[in-house]
Amino acid sequence: MTEELREHVAEELLRSRARSTALTDAVDEHDLVRQHSKLMSPLVWDLAHIGNQEELWLVRDVGGREPVRSDIDEYYDAFKYGRSVRPELPLLNPKEARQYVGDVRGKVFDVLEKVPLQGRRLVENGFAFGMIVQHEQQHDETMLATHQLRTGEPVLHAPAPPRGKLVPATEAFIPGGPFEMGTSDEPWALDNERPAHTVHVDAFFIDTTPVTNAEFAEFVLAGGYDDRRLWTEAGWEHRTTAKLVAPRFWQREGNSFTRTAFGVTEPIVPDEPVVHVCFHEAQAYATWVGKRLPTEPEWEKAARFDPETGQTRRYPWGDEEPTELHANLGQRHLRPAPVGAYPAGVSASGVHQLIGDVWEWTSSDFHGYPGFEAFPYREYSEVFFGPDYKVLRGGSFGTDKSAIRATFRNWDYPIRRQIFAGFRCARDA
């Protein structure tokens, strides 16, 4: 079993590195070192940061080895320097960054071969390695968002997602009552997903699919961005200050819209989930249609609870790992798939595309579960708890399968639009 685990870890490390390499090799050195948006780091910073985290946790801590480059630690500490100032730091250049992450990875494989994967919580079931795999994949999604913000000719290419299929109902009923939220036994689950605990949720209805481009375009054309009544005070202030008129990367031409994605501008695809909307836009739309955003417990119950058995599933479709039949993940396609494209991924309650395609805003603030314990460091989750951040669920087309579960929790400021975020609506039963 231990050897199988080592092989699995090695495969995941190689897979995540192949993606990091593809994202950074796709552009020239000028694009690697420049800042494409104040919201994002230069791509070369993300690459070296991936290596630095790997060195800190796997080489120095788990492996007990001498540092590879302790002199650069502070420049790749995400809490020491914000994204806007990172281009001014004495960062490794592209050649040095590639050499560094390669040197670190060589030592990591040596550690993986020799360290016992038991006897210490950090290494039990390969947790530290899984944490680093997920960290790299999360930064790969961040780098993908940076690619979306860059200008110039397209450099990333992928096939179109599968076509959508008719979804028979627009809403699904989720019965009231208790269910088990979170997890205590998922080996690579992160601290904010733990522990499993019982939550009571009143009965509610939730949309069977995310809100689509066509549906959101109706909101825009109906004057939703100009109707103060639809927006909260904070939402209206942001809409006004930021001059929001449509989802990010949309351009309006009369009563039609185009969207620019990874350097390609084309008409919006009507039945694709809308993407690049902030929490405030999602909330205003929900108000416009007489609904609301789901709470985080509602979202997870819709995704995991099986009304027939009363059991809580690992994924909406069951306990099986995601495949290309279940969900749009891993940058396999460079866009959300049309609604109904993954009937094999439907939940027990008939809700589609809860995993992949677009991160989904919930109405919940980010906080720890009852019995939360920061592990292995406070800066992963705990320092972000509070009303400043809203929870997003489900992953996007840019999220890797290793970094998403039906328990996985993402969070961001409610004004953020560069992330691959959309939403679905809910209402009281």
C-alpha positions as CSV (number, residue, x, y, z in Angstrom):
1,M,0.0,0.0,0.0
2,T,2.8,2.4,0.8
3,E,4.5,1.8,-2.5
4,E,1.2,2.4,-4.3
5,L,0.9,5.6,-2.4
6,R,4.4,6.7,-3.4
7,E,3.6,5.9,-7.0
8,H,0.4,7.9,-6.8
9,V,2.2,10.9,-5.3
10,A,4.9,10.8,-7.9
11,E,2.3,10.7,-10.7
12,E,0.5,13.7,-9.3
13,L,3.7,15.7,-8.8
14,L,4.7,15.0,-12.4
15,R,1.2,15.9,-13.7
16,S,1.1,19.2,-11.8
17,R,4.6,20.1,-13.0
18,A,3.8,19.3,-16.6
19,R,0.9,21.8,-16.4
20,S,3.1,24.5,-14.8
21,T,5.7,24.0,-17.5
22,A,3.1,24.3,-20.3
23,L,1.7,27.5,-18.8
24,T,5.1,29.1,-18.5
25,D,6.6,27.8,-21.7
26,A,3.7,29.1,-23.7
27,V,5.0,32.7,-23.5
28,D,8.3,34.4,-24.1
29,E,10.5,35.8,-21.3
30,H,9.1,39.3,-21.6
31,D,5.6,37.9,-20.8
32,L,6.9,35.8,-18.0
33,V,8.4,38.7,-16.1
34,R,5.9,41.4,-16.8
35,Q,2.8,42.1,-14.7
36,H,-0.3,41.7,-16.8
37,S,-2.6,43.1,-14.1
38,K,-2.0,44.6,-10.6
39,L,-4.3,41.8,-9.4
40,M,-1.8,39.1,-10.4
41,S,1.8,38.3,-10.0
42,P,4.2,37.9,-12.9
43,L,4.1,34.3,-14.1
44,V,7.7,33.8,-13.2
45,W,6.9,34.7,-9.5
46,D,4.2,32.0,-9.4
47,L,6.6,29.5,-10.9
48,A,9.4,30.1,-8.3
49,H,6.8,30.4,-5.5
50,I,5.6,26.9,-6.4
51,G,9.2,25.7,-6.0
52,N,9.8,27.6,-2.8
53,Q,6.7,26.1,-1.1
54,E,7.8,22.7,-2.2
55,E,11.3,23.3,-0.8
56,L,9.9,24.7,2.6
57,W,7.6,21.8,3.2
58,L,9.0,18.7,1.5
59,V,12.7,19.3,1.3
60,R,13.3,21.1,4.6
61,D,10.5,20.0,6.8
62,V,9.5,16.5,5.7
63,G,12.9,15.6,4.4
64,G,15.0,17.4,7.0
65,R,17.4,18.4,4.2
66,E,19.6,21.5,3.8
67,P,18.0,24.5,2.1
68,V,18.3,24.9,-1.6
69,R,17.9,28.7,-1.7
70,S,17.0,30.1,1.7
71,D,18.2,33.5,0.5
72,I,15.0,33.9,-1.6
73,D,12.4,32.9,1.0
74,E,11.1,36.4,1.8
75,Y,10.6,37.3,-1.9
76,Y,8.3,34.3,-2.4
77,D,6.4,34.7,0.9
78,A,2.9,35.5,-0.3
79,F,2.1,37.4,3.0
80,K,5.3,39.5,3.0
81,Y,4.8,41.2,-0.3
82,G,1.5,41.8,-2.1
83,R,1.0,41.0,-5.8
84,S,1.1,44.7,-6.9
85,V,4.7,45.1,-5.7
86,R,6.2,41.7,-6.6
87,P,7.6,42.9,-10.0
88,E,9.9,45.3,-8.1
89,L,11.5,42.5,-6.0
90,P,14.8,40.9,-7.0
91,L,13.1,37.8,-8.4
92,L,14.7,34.9,-10.1
93,N,14.7,35.4,-13.8
94,P,13.0,32.7,-16.0
95,K,16.2,30.6,-16.5
96,E,17.0,30.7,-12.7
97,A,13.4,30.0,-11.7
98,R,13.3,26.9,-14.0
99,Q,16.6,25.7,-12.7
100,Y,15.4,26.3,-9.1
101,V,12.2,24.4,-9.3
102,G,14.0,21.6,-11.1
103,D,16.6,21.3,-8.4
104,V,13.9,21.3,-5.7
105,R,11.9,18.6,-7.5
106,G,14.9,16.4,-7.7
107,K,15.4,16.5,-4.0
108,V,11.7,16.0,-3.4
109,F,11.7,12.7,-5.3
110,D,14.6,11.6,-3.2
111,V,12.6,12.5,-0.1
112,L,9.6,10.7,-1.4
113,E,11.6,7.5,-2.0
114,K,13.0,7.4,1.6
115,V,10.6,9.1,4.1
116,P,8.1,6.9,6.0
117,L,4.6,8.0,5.1
118,Q,3.3,7.3,8.6
119,G,4.0,8.1,12.2
120,R,3.6,11.8,11.8
121,R,0.5,13.7,11.0
122,L,2.1,15.8,8.3
123,V,3.2,12.8,6.3
124,E,0.3,10.4,7.1
125,N,-1.3,9.1,3.9
126,G,1.2,11.4,2.0
127,F,-0.6,14.5,3.2
128,A,2.3,17.0,2.9
129,F,2.9,15.8,-0.7
130,G,-0.8,16.1,-1.5
131,M,-0.9,19.6,0.0
132,I,2.0,20.6,-2.3
133,V,0.3,19.0,-5.4
134,Q,-2.8,20.9,-4.6
135,H,-0.8,24.1,-4.0
136,E,0.8,23.8,-7.4
137,Q,-2.4,23.1,-9.2
138,Q,-4.0,26.1,-7.4
139,H,-1.2,28.3,-8.7
140,D,-1.6,26.8,-12.1
141,E,-5.2,28.0,-12.1
142,T,-4.0,31.4,-11.0
143,M,-1.5,31.4,-13.8
144,L,-4.3,30.5,-16.2
145,A,-6.2,33.5,-14.9
146,T,-3.1,35.6,-15.6
147,H,-3.1,34.2,-19.2
148,Q,-6.7,35.4,-19.5
149,L,-5.6,38.9,-18.5
150,R,-2.6,39.1,-20.9
151,T,-3.0,40.9,-24.3
152,G,-1.7,39.6,-27.6
153,E,-2.1,36.6,-29.8
154,P,-3.6,33.4,-28.4
155,V,-0.9,31.1,-27.0
156,L,-3.1,28.5,-25.2
157,H,-5.3,26.1,-27.2
158,A,-7.7,23.3,-26.3
159,P,-10.6,21.5,-27.9
160,A,-14.1,22.7,-27.4
161,P,-16.1,21.1,-24.5
162,P,-18.9,18.6,-25.2
163,R,-22.2,19.9,-26.3
164,G,-25.0,20.6,-23.9
165,K,-28.0,18.4,-23.4
166,L,-31.5,19.2,-22.4
167,V,-31.9,19.4,-18.6
168,P,-35.5,18.3,-17.9
169,A,-36.1,20.6,-14.8
170,T,-34.9,24.1,-14.0
171,E,-34.9,23.6,-10.3
172,A,-34.3,20.7,-7.9
173,F,-36.0,20.3,-4.5
174,I,-33.6,19.6,-1.6
175,P,-35.5,18.3,1.5
176,G,-35.0,19.8,4.9
177,G,-33.2,18.1,7.7
178,P,-29.7,17.2,8.8
179,F,-26.7,16.0,6.7
180,E,-23.0,15.5,7.3
181,M,-21.0,18.5,6.0
182,G,-17.2,18.6,5.6
183,T,-14.9,15.6,6.1
184,S,-12.8,13.9,8.7
185,D,-11.4,11.1,6.5
186,E,-10.5,12.5,3.1
187,P,-6.7,12.0,3.2
188,W,-5.7,15.1,1.3
189,A,-8.5,17.4,2.5
190,L,-7.3,20.7,3.8
191,D,-7.9,22.2,7.3
192,N,-10.9,24.3,6.4
193,E,-12.8,21.2,5.1
194,R,-12.5,19.6,8.5
195,P,-14.0,18.2,10.6
196,A,-17.2,16.4,9.4
197,H,-20.2,17.8,11.4
198,T,-23.9,17.6,11.2
199,V,-25.7,20.6,9.8
200,H,-29.5,21.2,9.6
201,V,-30.7,22.8,6.4
202,D,-34.3,23.9,5.8
203,A,-35.9,22.6,2.6
204,F,-35.1,24.7,-0.5
205,F,-35.0,24.7,-4.3
206,I,-31.7,25.2,-6.2
207,D,-31.2,25.7,-9.9
208,T,-30.3,22.5,-11.7
209,T,-27.6,24.4,-13.8
210,P,-25.5,27.5,-13.3
211,V,-26.8,30.7,-14.7
212,T,-26.0,30.9,-18.4
213,N,-24.7,33.7,-20.7
214,A,-28.1,34.1,-22.3
215,E,-29.9,34.4,-19.0
216,F,-27.4,36.9,-17.7
217,A,-27.5,38.9,-21.0
218,E,-31.3,39.3,-20.3
219,F,-30.4,40.9,-17.0
220,V,-28.0,43.3,-18.7
221,L,-30.4,44.3,-21.4
222,A,-33.2,44.8,-18.9
223,G,-31.1,47.5,-17.2
224,G,-30.1,45.3,-14.2
225,Y,-26.8,47.2,-13.8
226,D,-28.7,50.5,-13.5
227,D,-31.5,49.4,-11.2
228,R,-30.4,50.4,-7.7
229,R,-33.2,48.4,-6.1
230,L,-31.5,45.1,-7.1
231,W,-28.2,45.8,-5.4
232,T,-27.1,45.9,-1.8
233,E,-25.5,49.0,-0.5
234,A,-22.0,47.5,-0.8
235,G,-22.8,46.1,-4.2
236,W,-24.2,49.4,-5.6
237,E,-21.2,51.3,-4.3
238,H,-18.8,48.8,-6.0
239,R,-20.9,48.8,-9.2
240,T,-20.7,52.6,-9.4
241,T,-17.1,53.0,-8.4
242,A,-15.9,50.2,-10.7
243,K,-18.3,51.3,-13.5
244,L,-19.6,47.7,-14.0
245,V,-21.9,47.3,-17.0
246,A,-21.5,43.6,-17.9
247,P,-19.4,40.6,-16.9
248,R,-15.7,41.1,-17.3
249,F,-14.3,40.5,-20.8
250,W,-17.8,41.1,-22.4
251,Q,-18.2,43.8,-25.1
252,R,-21.7,45.0,-26.0
253,E,-22.7,45.8,-29.5
254,G,-26.3,47.0,-29.5
255,N,-28.3,44.1,-28.0
256,S,-25.7,41.5,-28.6
257,F,-22.4,40.6,-26.7
258,T,-19.0,39.2,-27.5
259,R,-16.5,37.8,-25.0
260,T,-12.7,37.7,-25.2
261,A,-11.2,34.6,-23.8
262,F,-7.5,33.8,-24.0
263,G,-7.0,36.2,-26.9
264,V,-10.0,35.1,-28.9
265,T,-13.0,37.3,-29.3
266,E,-16.3,35.7,-30.3
267,P,-20.1,36.0,-29.6
268,I,-21.1,34.7,-26.2
269,V,-22.3,31.1,-26.3
270,P,-25.9,31.3,-25.0
271,D,-26.0,28.0,-23.0
272,E,-22.5,28.3,-21.4
273,P,-22.4,29.3,-17.7
274,V,-21.6,32.9,-17.3
275,V,-18.1,33.5,-16.0
276,H,-16.1,36.4,-14.6
277,V,-18.8,37.9,-12.5
278,C,-18.3,39.1,-8.9
279,F,-20.4,38.2,-5.9
280,H,-22.3,41.6,-6.1
281,E,-23.3,40.9,-9.7
282,A,-24.4,37.4,-8.9
283,Q,-26.5,38.7,-6.0
284,A,-28.1,41.4,-8.0
285,Y,-29.1,38.9,-10.7
286,A,-30.6,36.6,-8.1
287,T,-32.6,39.4,-6.7
288,W,-33.8,40.3,-10.2
289,V,-35.2,36.8,-10.8
290,G,-36.8,36.7,-7.4
291,K,-34.3,34.3,-5.9
292,R,-31.1,34.4,-3.9
293,L,-27.7,32.8,-3.8
294,P,-27.4,29.5,-1.9
295,T,-25.7,29.3,1.4
296,E,-22.6,27.2,1.6
297,P,-24.4,24.4,3.6
298,E,-27.2,24.4,1.0
299,W,-24.7,24.1,-1.9
300,E,-22.9,21.2,-0.2
301,K,-26.1,19.4,0.6
302,A,-27.3,19.8,-3.0
303,A,-24.0,18.4,-4.1
304,R,-23.5,15.5,-1.6
305,F,-26.7,14.4,0.0
306,D,-28.6,11.4,-1.3
307,P,-32.3,11.7,-0.2
308,E,-33.0,8.0,-0.8
309,T,-30.2,6.7,1.4
310,G,-29.6,9.7,3.7
311,Q,-25.9,9.3,3.0
312,T,-23.4,12.0,2.1
313,R,-21.4,11.4,-1.0
314,R,-17.8,12.3,-1.8
315,Y,-18.8,13.8,-5.2
316,P,-22.2,14.7,-6.6
317,W,-22.2,11.5,-8.7
318,G,-20.8,9.2,-5.9
319,D,-17.4,8.3,-4.6
320,E,-15.7,7.7,-7.9
321,E,-12.8,10.1,-8.8
322,P,-13.7,12.7,-11.5
323,T,-13.3,11.6,-15.1
324,E,-13.9,13.6,-18.4
325,L,-17.4,12.2,-18.3
326,H,-18.2,13.7,-15.0
327,A,-16.9,17.2,-15.1
328,N,-15.1,20.0,-17.0
329,L,-11.8,20.1,-15.0
330,G,-8.1,20.4,-15.5
331,Q,-7.9,23.0,-18.3
332,R,-9.0,20.2,-20.7
333,H,-11.1,22.9,-22.3
334,L,-10.5,26.7,-22.1
335,R,-14.1,27.6,-21.3
336,P,-17.1,26.4,-19.3
337,A,-19.1,23.6,-21.0
338,P,-22.7,24.2,-22.1
339,V,-25.3,23.3,-19.4
340,G,-26.3,19.6,-19.5
341,A,-23.0,18.5,-21.0
342,Y,-22.1,16.1,-18.1
343,P,-25.2,14.0,-17.3
344,A,-22.8,11.4,-15.7
345,G,-21.9,14.1,-13.1
346,V,-25.5,14.9,-11.9
347,S,-26.1,14.8,-8.2
348,A,-28.6,12.4,-6.4
349,S,-31.1,15.4,-6.4
350,G,-30.7,16.1,-10.1
351,V,-28.4,19.1,-9.9
352,H,-25.9,19.4,-12.8
353,Q,-22.3,20.7,-13.1
354,L,-21.7,21.3,-9.4
355,I,-18.1,20.3,-10.0
356,G,-16.0,22.1,-12.7
357,D,-17.0,24.7,-15.3
358,V,-17.3,27.8,-12.9
359,W,-16.6,28.5,-9.3
360,E,-20.0,29.2,-7.7
361,W,-20.5,32.1,-5.4
362,T,-22.4,31.4,-2.2
363,S,-23.9,33.9,0.2
364,S,-21.8,32.6,3.1
365,D,-18.8,34.3,4.7
366,F,-15.6,32.2,5.1
367,H,-15.2,30.7,8.6
368,G,-14.0,27.6,10.3
369,Y,-16.2,24.7,11.0
370,P,-17.0,23.7,14.7
371,G,-13.9,22.0,16.0
372,F,-11.7,23.7,13.3
373,E,-7.9,23.2,13.9
374,A,-5.4,25.1,11.7
375,F,-3.0,22.6,10.1
376,P,-0.3,22.7,9.2
377,Y,-0.1,26.5,9.3
378,R,-2.6,29.3,10.1
379,E,-1.9,31.2,6.9
380,Y,-3.6,28.6,4.7
381,S,-7.1,29.3,6.0
382,E,-7.5,30.8,9.4
383,V,-6.1,34.3,8.7
384,F,-8.9,34.8,6.1
385,F,-11.8,33.9,8.3
386,G,-14.4,36.7,8.7
387,P,-16.9,38.8,6.7
388,D,-14.4,40.1,4.2
389,Y,-14.4,36.9,2.1
390,K,-17.2,35.0,0.5
391,V,-17.1,31.3,-0.1
392,L,-17.0,29.8,-3.6
393,R,-17.7,26.1,-4.3
394,G,-17.2,23.5,-7.0
395,G,-14.2,24.4,-9.0
396,S,-13.9,25.7,-12.6
397,F,-12.7,24.4,-15.9
398,G,-9.2,25.6,-14.8
399,T,-9.3,23.6,-11.5
400,D,-7.5,20.2,-11.4
401,K,-9.2,17.1,-10.1
402,S,-6.6,16.8,-7.4
403,A,-7.6,20.2,-6.0
404,I,-11.4,19.8,-5.9
405,R,-13.8,17.8,-3.9
406,A,-17.4,18.3,-3.0
407,T,-16.1,19.5,0.4
408,F,-13.4,21.8,-1.1
409,R,-13.8,25.5,-0.1
410,N,-12.5,28.5,-2.0
411,W,-12.8,32.1,-0.9
412,D,-12.3,35.5,-2.3
413,Y,-13.2,39.2,-2.0
414,P,-16.8,39.8,-3.2
415,I,-15.5,42.2,-5.8
416,R,-13.2,39.8,-7.6
417,R,-13.9,39.1,-11.3
418,Q,-10.7,37.9,-12.8
419,I,-11.3,34.4,-11.2
420,F,-13.3,31.9,-13.2
421,A,-16.5,32.5,-11.1
422,G,-20.2,32.1,-11.9
423,F,-23.2,31.1,-9.8
424,R,-26.5,29.4,-9.6
425,C,-29.6,30.6,-7.7
426,A,-31.7,29.1,-4.9
427,R,-35.0,29.9,-3.1
428,D,-36.8,28.9,0.0
429,A,-39.2,26.0,-0.4
